[in-house]
Amino acid sequence: MTTAATGTLLSKTQVLDSFKDLPEHVSADALIEHILFIQSVMNGISQAERGQTTPHKEAMQEIRSWKK
């Protein structure tokens, strides 16, 4: 499930399961960063499944342009 404003929506189960990988004590900032990372990965997977990827050659050209 996606929306334009938030990208891929995460289920409560996905978020809670991902917390198992965190240390016993963690800051609120680290929790937010962790959730945003999980959402970014899920967005990428969703885009790939829809065929919204950048060919390797095009990606390399774009990266080279950053050096200029």
ABEGO torsion letter per residue (X at the ends): XBBAAAEBBBBAAAAAAAAAABBABBBAAAAAAAAAAAAAAAAAAAAAAAGBBBBAAAAAAAAAAAAX
